[in-house]
């Protein structure tokens, strides 16, 4: 009797052990599969605000996912070059990455819809909120990214723009007939409408050109003006701060195939962090701009700021032709509902203007 009971217990224990072993084998691969490594690519250098905010985003995703998502970081164009990022993420060379929208004016036409405007929300936080609401109400924008096998994760806005050089510049009117370097696109159109003679140069070539007098001034974000140390050129450097609306943006996108393979929980985490990215940007931009302005003043740079009235006058001159240019280009690219998208953009700009 005892032998039979003992024999039964042995078989029962073996059965339990077998079941537990089977469960371990079944669930172990699933647990291991939760650990995901995503490749993030950006042409931005590993230092600087662009990298800092991107690293914050990746670290936050890793933390909130309890390290189920980790990142391999490729900055400085080491994985994909700047103008190849759209196709690189599309193909899956990178799972996630940073796109500067003005590099892809035709491919991402709908995402350039705010570029014709110079009057609107100025603070990075309000512009971030504006762009997210525009995106949430514009299926055309999501559709266009989807054509490139991508989904937006975060929207990067830029800080205050400025124009400066060795000649006195106290207002936008002073730019008339000056040789002003800018990146191109609508920036060139806006500056040209104020009578500036536009010069196109790479950012790395500007310092030398301004030193030699080939360029009188450079129109760029304040943070870039400081980074390239342009404020130290000449005996009487001037910098004009322009509290304008800046419609150029960058996007952090994720490959759609990668996205579709993520769990619902991970998608939620990535989406939430992407939305918070704008707040982190705002804090960082304001902090750096304040520091940079003080440093430039200390170094003898004469700094002035454009008034709201002057921005309004500028808008009256340049926004009309710029909107016509955008509509014409959108039609040529076959963008459906381009007029409605532009109208929606203009209405939201008014809503968010301080």
N, C-alpha and C positions, 0 to 999 in steps of 0.2 A: 504494500500500500504506500509506504513512504517512498519506495523506489519509483513507483509510478508518478507520484506527486512531484518528486524531484525531477524526473524525466520531463514531465509536462512543463515545469518551471524553466528548465533549460531551453526547451523549444520555444517557449513564450519569449524568453529574454533574447534568444537569437532572432526571433521574428521582429521584436521591437528594434533591436540593433540594426537589422536589415532595413527596416522602414526609415529609421533615423539617417542611416547612411545614404539611402536613396534620396531622401529629402535634401541632405547636404549637397549631394552631387547635382541635384536638380536646381537648387537655388544659388549655389556658389557661382556658376557662370553668370547668372542674372545680376548678382551683387557686383561681380567684377565688371560687368558690362556698363554699370552705372558710371564708372570712372571714365571721363571723357577728356581728351586733350584737344583743344582747338588752336589752330595756327592763326595768329593775328598779324596782319601786315600793314605797315604804314611807311610812307616816304619821309615822314617827319623824323628829325633826329631824336635819339633816345633821351635827350634833355630838352627842356623847354616846356611850355604850357601844353602844347598838343599832346606830347608824350605823357606828361604828368596826369592829365585828366583821363587819358586812355588807360594808363596803369591803374589809376583809382578804380575805374570801371571794371577792369579785369579782376583786380584783387577783391572787389566787392562781390562780384559774381561767384568767385571761388569761395569766399567766406560764407555767403548765404546758401550756397549749394552744399555746404559742409565738405568742400573739396571734391565733390563729384565732378566739377568742371574745373579744369586747369588750362593754362594757356602757354603756348610757345610764342614768344614775342619777337617779331622781326621788324625793327625800326630802321630808318635810314635807307629804305629801298633795298634792303638786303635779300628780300624774297621776291618782291614785285616792285618795279619802278613806278614812279608817280602816275604817268599817263597810261600805265598798263593795269592799274588796280581794278578797274571795272571788269575787264575781261578775265583778269586773274582770279577774282572772287567768283565770277560766273563759272569758270572752269573747275574751281575747287582747289586751285593752287594754294589759296588761303581760305580758311573757313570763315574768317571775319576780317574786316579791314576798314581802312579809312579812305574815303573818296572826297576829293575837292571838286565840287560840282562844276565850277567854271572850266575845268579841264575837259568836261564832257557836255558842251552846250547843246549838241544835237541829240546825243544818246539819252540825256536826262533833261530834255527841254522843259518838261512840266516843273522840274525842281528849280528852274531859273526864273520862275514867274515873278518873283519879288525883286529881281535885280533892277528893273527900270525905275524903282522908287528911291528917292533920297530923303523924303519927309515921312516920318513914322516913328514907331517905338525905338528909343535909343538904348535903354539899358539891356544888357545881354539876357537878363532874366525874362523881361517882357517880350523880347524878340524870340526867345526860346519858346515861350508859351504861345506866341503868335504862330510860329511855324508848326508846332504840334497840332494846334487847332485847325490850321489850314490843311495839314495832312489828314487829320481825322475826318475832315469833311470833303476831301478831294480824292475819290477812288482812282482818278486818272494818275495820280502820283504813285500810288501803290502798284497800279497796273504796269506803269512804265518800268519800275524796278523789277517787277516780276518777269518782264520780258528779258531781263538780264540775269534771271535766276537768283534774285536777291530780295531780301526784306530789310527794311530800315530797323536799326536797333537804337541809334542815338543821332541827334542832330547837333552839329557844332556850329555855333554862331561866333562872330568875331567882335572884338572890342571897338573902341572909338577909333575912327580914322583921323589922319593928320596929313598935312602937307608942309614940308619945310625945306630950307636951304640956306645958303649964305647971304641971299638978298632979303631985305625987309619984306615980310609978309604979315600983314595985320588983318586982312580980310580977303575974301574970295576974289574981290575985284582986283586985288594986287597981282593975281595970277595971269592977268591978260598979257598975252605975248611972251610969257615966260615959258621956257622949255621944261615941261613937267613930265617926269617919268611915271608911268603907272602900268599896272599889270595887263591892261587891255580890256576887252569886252565893254560892259556898260560903264565901268570906271572911266575908260577913255572917252566915251561919249559924254558923260557928265562933266568931266574936266574941260573937254573941248567946247562944250556949250557956254562955258564961262570965258572963252577966248584964249585958253592955254594952248600952247603948241605941244602936242603929245609926242613923247619919245618912248619907244619900247626897248627895254633892256631886262636882262636877267637880274634878279635881286643881288647876286654876287658881284655884278659889274657896276652897280650904282655908285658905290663909294668912290671908286677910281674916276668915274665919269664926272661926279660932282666936284671932286678935287681939281680936275683938269678944266672945269668950266663948261664941259660939253652938255651938262644938264644943270638947270637952275634949281630945280626942286624935285622932291620925290613924294608921291601920293601913296600912302600905305597905312595899314593899321599902326597905331601909336607904338604897340609892343614891338613891331618889326622895325620901325624907325629907330627905336632905342637899341634893339639887338644888333643892328648893323652899325651902330655908333655914328650915325649920320649927323647927330647934333654937335659933333666936335669939328665939323668941316667949316673952314672960313673964320675970319676974325669977328664977324658979327652974325652968328647963326640965329635964324628965326624958325619957330615952329608954330603952325596954326592948327589948333585942335578943332575938329569938325564933328560936333554932336549930331550926326546925321543918322538916318536909317540905313543899315547895310544889308542888302538883300542877298549877298553871296553867302553861301553856307558850305559846310562839309557834312558828310554823312558817315556814320559807322554802320556798315551793313553786314549781313550774314548770308552765306550761301543757302539757298532755299532747300537743297537736298539735306544739308547739315541740319537746318532748322526743323525740317519735317521728321527727322529721326530722333529729335529730343523729346523727352517726356513732357507732359503738360506742366508739371511742377517746375522743370528747368526753364521752359519757355516763359513762364510767369516771372521767375526770378530775373531772367535776362531783360525782359520787357520793362520791369519795374526799375531796374538799375539804369537802363537806357534813358528812361524819362527823368530820373534824378540827376543824370549827367549834366543837364542844363543848369541846375542849381549850383553844382560844383564849379562849372565854368564861370558863372556869374561872380561867385566869391573870389575865384582865382584872378579873373580879369580885373576886377575892381582893385584888388590888393596890388597887383603888379602895376597897373596904370598910375596909381597914387605914388608908388615908390619910384617909378621911372620919371614921372614929371618932376618930382623933387630933386632927383639926381641930375637931371638935365639942367634945371635952374641953377643948381649948385655949380655946374660946369660952365655957366655963363650963357646958356641958351635963352633967348628972349621968346617967351611963350604967350600966345594970345589965343582967344577962343571965338569962334564964329557965333553970332547971335541967332536966336530962333527966327527972328525976322529975316535974316539973310538966308537961312536955310529955306524958309518959305519962298523967298524970291527965286532962289536957285531951282526949287521944285517947279515953279511956274514956267521956268525956261526950259528945263531938261526932261521932265517926266512925260510930257506929251509925245515928243519924238521917240523917246525910249519905249513907251508903250506900243506905239505903232510898229517899231522895229521888232518887238517881241511877238506881237500878233502875226506879223508877216512871216517871221521865222517859224512860228508854231504851225501856221497853215502849210508852209512848205514841207514841214516834217510830218504832216498828216495828223496833228494832235486834234482829237475830237473834243469839241466843247471848249476850245481855247478862249473864246470870248467870255464864257461863263466863269472859267477858272480865273481869268484876269480880274473880272468884276468881283468875284468872291475874295480874291487877294486884297483888292483895294478896300473893300468894306471891312475886312478884318484888320487891316493896317490902321484904319480910322478908329476902330474899337480899342486897339492896344496903344495908340499914341498917348504919351503922357500929357 
